Amino acid sequence: MSNIYDKYFYKIYNWALGKTRNKEDAEDITSSVFVAIYEYLNKDIEIKSIENLIWKIAHNIWNKKAKEYILNKNNEIDIDFIENISL
C-alpha cells in the first residue's frame, strides 16, 4: 500500500485540488480515496489495473462530493463549480 500511496498521492491531491479549488476539500477527497483503496485491497477481489481502480474510486468520491455540495447550497447555483464538474 505504501508504494501506491507514494506513487499516487500527489497525482490524486493535485487532481482533487483542480476540481475543488479548495485545499481542505482536496485533502478530504485524497484521504477518502486512499481509505477506499485500502478497504478495496483488503477484499479478495482480483484487480486487473490498480491505476484504473484508483481513478475510478477518485471520480466516484468526487461525484459524491459534488452532489453533496450542490444539495447543501440550498438551491443556490454556483456556475463556476458546476462548470468544473466532469461527470
matplotlib code that plots the C-alpha trace (Angstrom):
import matplotlib.pyplot as plt

x = [0.0, 2.9, 4.1, 0.6, 0.4, 3.9, 3.1, -0.4, -0.7, 0.3, -1.4, -4.7, -4.2, -3.4, -6.4, -8.7, -7.3, -8.0, -11.6, -12.4, -10.2, -10.0, -7.1, -9.2, -11.7, -8.8, -7.2, -10.6, -11.0, -7.4, -7.8, -11.1, -9.6, -6.8, -9.1, -11.3, -8.3, -7.2, -10.6, -10.8, -7.4, -8.4, -11.2, -10.3, -11.2, -8.9, -7.6, -6.6, -5.3, -4.6, -4.3, -7.8, -9.2, -7.6, -9.0, -12.4, -12.6, -11.3, -14.0, -16.7, -15.7, -15.5, -19.0, -20.4, -18.7, -20.0, -23.6, -23.4, -22.1, -24.9, -27.5, -26.0, -26.1, -29.9, -30.6, -28.1, -26.3, -22.5, -21.9, -18.1, -18.4, -21.0, -18.8, -15.9, -17.8, -16.9, -19.2]
y = [0.0, 2.4, 2.1, 3.0, 6.0, 7.2, 6.9, 8.4, 10.8, 14.0, 13.0, 12.5, 15.5, 17.8, 16.4, 17.0, 20.5, 21.3, 20.0, 21.7, 24.8, 24.3, 22.9, 21.3, 19.7, 18.3, 16.9, 15.3, 13.8, 12.5, 10.8, 9.3, 7.9, 6.2, 4.8, 3.4, 1.9, 0.3, -1.2, -2.5, -4.1, -6.0, -7.7, -10.8, -9.3, -9.6, -6.3, -6.0, -2.5, -0.7, 2.6, 2.2, 1.3, 4.3, 6.8, 5.1, 5.5, 9.1, 10.0, 8.3, 10.2, 13.5, 12.9, 12.2, 15.3, 17.5, 16.2, 16.9, 20.4, 21.1, 19.8, 21.8, 25.1, 25.3, 25.6, 28.4, 27.5, 28.3, 28.4, 28.1, 25.0, 23.4, 24.0, 22.3, 19.1, 16.5, 13.5]
z = [0.0, 0.7, -2.9, -4.1, -1.7, -2.7, -6.4, -6.5, -3.5, -5.3, -8.5, -6.6, -4.5, -7.4, -9.4, -6.4, -5.9, -9.5, -9.1, -5.8, -5.9, -2.1, -0.1, 2.6, 0.2, -1.8, 1.3, 2.3, -1.2, -1.2, 2.2, 1.2, -1.9, 0.0, 2.7, -0.1, -1.8, 1.4, 2.1, -1.5, -1.3, 1.8, -0.1, -2.1, -5.4, -8.5, -9.6, -13.2, -13.1, -9.8, -11.7, -13.2, -9.8, -8.1, -10.7, -10.7, -6.9, -7.1, -9.7, -7.6, -4.5, -6.4, -7.9, -4.4, -3.0, -5.9, -5.4, -1.7, -2.3, -4.7, -2.3, 0.6, -1.4, -0.7, -4.4, -4.9, -8.1, -8.2, -12.0, -11.7, -9.5, -11.8, -14.9, -13.2, -12.6, -15.2, -15.0]

ax = plt.figure().add_subplot(projection="3d")
ax.plot(x, y, z, "-o")
ax.set_aspect("equal")
plt.show()
